[in-house]
């Protein structure tokens, strides 16, 4: 059974840049918008997987959740060298699906989107045991800071989706929150493993600190050490 990790955060908080520490030889990226990766030399590190026999790229571009599930199957069965899969950014799969179906008046589209996400997370947990799947996702903030405290959680798209899922975070054992914090020396990018103002969480003892480096290679090492 593979490990599935939700990395949530606002745009600009360092979700995508955390990929930079992973080994490109053992990493496969599923890119929802075809955007460039935010570090020098990334295009050579992550060539596009062409849709033809024999192509061995390690990035694929799609806007459809069902295609993401098929790609997870492909990497699981045909790419034994891959140890990390990154889905960047899952939020856009939902928003693009809603845009494609704006003319539909029934509630079926919301049910379909929720089912697709459930299928995606179930698939991400059912791959070979040496794989870790990172699902990057945007956040939203609830509460007014007056009558109730602010709470940062994974962004969703409507009450029906929330009711069907329970919550997005409920589908994961590990939820890390990317954050960009001011320090005396400038800006620091970190992951929160647990904190009172968000829904991030991790298994007891996996991470000793409340904040860890913005570094997916570090996270992968901790996960593999924890589960031996």
C-alpha positions as CSV (number, residue, x, y, z in Angstrom):
1,X,0.0,0.0,0.0
2,X,1.4,3.4,-1.0
3,X,1.5,6.5,1.2
4,X,-0.7,9.5,0.2
5,X,0.1,13.0,1.5
6,X,-1.9,16.2,1.2
7,X,0.2,19.3,0.9
8,X,-2.1,22.4,1.3
9,X,-1.3,26.1,1.2
10,X,-2.0,29.4,-0.5
11,X,-0.6,30.3,-3.9
12,X,3.0,31.4,-3.3
13,X,3.5,29.5,0.0
14,X,6.0,27.1,-1.5
15,X,4.0,24.0,-2.4
16,X,5.4,23.5,-5.9
17,X,8.9,24.7,-5.0
18,X,9.2,21.9,-2.4
19,X,9.4,19.5,-5.3
20,X,12.9,20.8,-6.1
21,X,14.6,18.5,-3.5
22,X,13.2,15.3,-5.0
23,X,15.4,13.3,-7.3
24,X,14.1,13.8,-10.9
25,X,15.2,10.3,-11.8
26,X,12.7,8.8,-9.3
27,X,9.9,11.5,-9.5
28,X,6.9,11.8,-11.7
29,X,4.9,15.0,-11.8
30,X,1.3,15.3,-13.0
31,X,0.8,18.9,-13.9
32,X,-2.7,20.4,-14.2
33,X,-1.9,23.7,-15.9
34,X,1.3,23.0,-17.8
35,X,3.0,25.7,-15.8
36,X,6.8,25.9,-15.5
37,X,8.4,24.6,-12.3
38,X,9.8,27.4,-10.2
39,X,13.5,26.7,-10.2
40,X,16.4,26.9,-12.7
41,X,16.9,23.8,-14.9
42,X,13.6,22.2,-14.1
43,X,12.6,21.8,-17.8
44,X,15.6,19.5,-18.4
45,X,14.9,17.6,-15.1
46,X,11.3,17.0,-16.0
47,X,10.7,16.4,-19.7
48,X,7.2,15.9,-20.9
49,X,5.9,12.3,-21.1
50,X,4.7,12.1,-24.7
51,X,1.5,10.1,-25.5
52,X,3.3,7.6,-27.7
53,X,5.0,4.3,-27.1
54,X,8.5,4.4,-25.7
55,X,8.3,7.9,-24.2
56,X,10.0,8.1,-20.8
57,X,9.4,11.6,-19.7
58,X,8.6,12.2,-16.1
59,X,6.0,15.0,-16.3
60,X,2.5,14.6,-17.8
61,X,0.0,17.5,-18.3
62,X,-3.7,16.9,-18.0
63,X,-6.8,18.8,-16.7
64,X,-9.0,15.7,-16.0
65,X,-9.1,13.8,-12.7
66,X,-9.9,10.5,-14.5
67,X,-6.7,10.9,-16.5
68,X,-4.8,11.5,-13.3
69,X,-6.1,8.1,-12.0
70,X,-5.0,6.4,-15.2
71,X,-1.5,8.0,-14.9
72,X,-1.2,6.7,-11.3
73,X,-1.9,3.2,-12.7
74,X,0.7,3.7,-15.5
75,X,3.4,4.8,-13.1
76,X,2.5,2.0,-10.6
77,X,2.8,-0.7,-13.3
78,X,5.2,0.6,-16.0
79,X,7.7,2.8,-14.1
80,X,9.3,0.8,-11.3
81,X,12.1,3.4,-10.9
82,X,9.6,6.1,-9.8
83,X,9.3,6.5,-6.0
84,X,7.4,9.8,-5.7
85,X,4.4,11.1,-7.7
86,X,3.4,14.7,-7.3
87,X,0.0,15.9,-8.4
88,X,0.2,19.7,-8.9
89,X,-2.3,21.2,-8.3
90,X,-5.4,19.1,-7.4
91,X,-7.5,22.2,-6.8
92,X,-7.4,23.1,-10.5
93,X,-8.8,19.7,-11.5
94,X,-12.0,20.6,-9.6
95,X,-12.2,24.2,-10.7
96,X,-11.6,23.2,-14.4
97,X,-14.2,20.5,-14.2
98,X,-16.7,23.0,-12.8
99,X,-15.9,25.4,-15.6
100,X,-16.5,22.7,-18.2
101,X,-19.9,21.9,-16.7
102,X,-21.2,25.4,-15.9
103,X,-24.2,25.0,-18.2
104,X,-25.5,21.9,-16.3
105,X,-28.3,22.8,-13.9
106,X,-28.4,19.5,-12.0
107,X,-26.4,18.7,-8.9
108,X,-24.9,15.7,-10.6
109,X,-21.7,17.6,-11.4
110,X,-21.0,18.1,-7.7
111,X,-21.6,14.5,-7.0
112,X,-19.3,13.5,-9.9
113,X,-16.5,15.8,-8.7
114,X,-16.7,14.4,-5.1
115,X,-16.7,10.8,-6.5
116,X,-13.7,11.6,-8.7
117,X,-11.8,12.9,-5.7
118,X,-12.7,9.9,-3.6
119,X,-11.5,7.6,-6.4
120,X,-8.3,9.6,-6.8
121,X,-7.4,9.4,-3.1
122,X,-8.3,5.8,-3.0
123,X,-6.1,5.1,-6.0
124,X,-3.2,7.1,-4.4
125,X,-3.3,4.7,-1.4
126,X,-3.5,1.5,-3.4
127,X,-0.3,1.6,-5.4
128,X,2.9,-0.4,-4.7
129,X,4.3,0.1,-1.2
130,X,7.5,2.0,-2.3
131,X,5.5,4.9,-3.8
132,X,4.6,8.1,-2.0
133,X,2.0,10.3,-3.7
134,X,1.9,14.0,-2.9
135,X,-1.3,15.8,-3.7
136,X,-0.9,19.6,-3.7
137,X,-4.0,21.6,-2.9
138,X,-5.1,25.2,-2.1
139,X,-6.4,26.4,1.2
140,X,-9.3,28.6,2.4
141,X,-9.8,30.4,5.7
142,X,-12.9,30.1,7.8
143,X,-14.0,32.2,10.8
144,X,-14.2,36.0,11.3
145,X,-11.5,36.3,14.0
146,X,-14.0,37.9,16.3
147,X,-16.8,35.5,17.3
148,X,-14.7,32.5,16.2
149,X,-11.0,31.9,15.5
150,X,-9.7,31.7,12.0
151,X,-9.2,28.2,10.7
152,X,-7.2,27.2,7.6
153,X,-8.4,24.2,5.8
154,X,-8.3,22.6,2.4
155,X,-10.4,24.4,-0.2
156,X,-13.5,22.7,-1.3
157,X,-16.3,23.6,-3.8
158,X,-19.6,23.5,-2.1
159,X,-21.7,22.0,0.7
160,X,-22.6,18.9,-1.3
161,X,-19.0,18.0,-2.0
162,X,-18.1,18.5,1.7
163,X,-21.1,16.4,2.8
164,X,-20.1,13.6,0.5
165,X,-16.4,13.7,1.4
166,X,-16.8,14.4,5.1
167,X,-13.8,16.7,4.5
168,X,-10.9,16.6,2.1
169,X,-8.4,16.1,5.0
170,X,-10.3,13.0,6.2
171,X,-9.0,11.2,3.1
172,X,-5.4,11.4,4.4
173,X,-3.3,10.4,7.4
174,X,-0.7,13.1,6.6
175,X,-1.7,16.7,5.9
176,X,1.0,19.3,5.8
177,X,0.4,23.0,5.5
178,X,2.9,25.1,3.4
179,X,3.5,28.6,4.9
180,X,5.6,31.6,4.0
181,X,6.7,33.3,7.3
182,X,8.5,36.5,8.0
183,X,11.8,36.2,10.0
184,X,14.5,38.6,11.0
185,X,16.5,37.4,8.0
186,X,13.7,37.7,5.5
187,X,11.2,35.0,4.4
188,X,11.2,31.4,5.5
189,X,9.2,28.7,3.7
190,X,8.1,25.8,6.0
191,X,5.6,23.0,6.3
192,X,3.5,22.8,9.5
193,X,3.0,19.3,10.7
194,X,0.4,20.3,13.3
195,X,-1.0,23.6,14.6
196,X,-4.1,24.8,16.3
197,X,-5.2,27.2,13.6
198,X,-5.4,24.7,10.7
199,X,-6.4,21.1,9.8
200,X,-2.9,19.9,9.2
201,X,-2.0,16.6,10.9
202,X,0.6,13.8,11.0
203,X,1.0,10.4,12.8
204,X,2.3,10.6,16.3
205,X,6.1,10.7,16.4
206,X,6.6,11.0,12.6
207,X,7.8,14.6,12.9
208,X,9.3,15.9,16.1
209,X,8.8,19.5,15.3
210,X,5.6,21.6,14.6
211,X,7.4,23.1,11.6
212,X,9.8,21.3,9.2
213,X,11.8,22.4,6.1
214,X,9.9,23.1,2.9
215,X,11.5,20.0,1.4
216,X,9.6,16.9,0.0
217,X,12.8,14.8,0.0
218,X,13.0,15.4,3.8
219,X,9.3,14.5,4.1
220,X,9.7,11.3,2.1
221,X,12.7,10.2,4.2
222,X,10.7,10.7,7.4
223,X,7.7,8.8,6.1
224,X,9.9,5.8,5.0
225,X,11.8,5.8,8.3
226,X,8.5,5.9,10.3
227,X,7.0,2.9,8.4
228,X,10.3,1.1,8.1
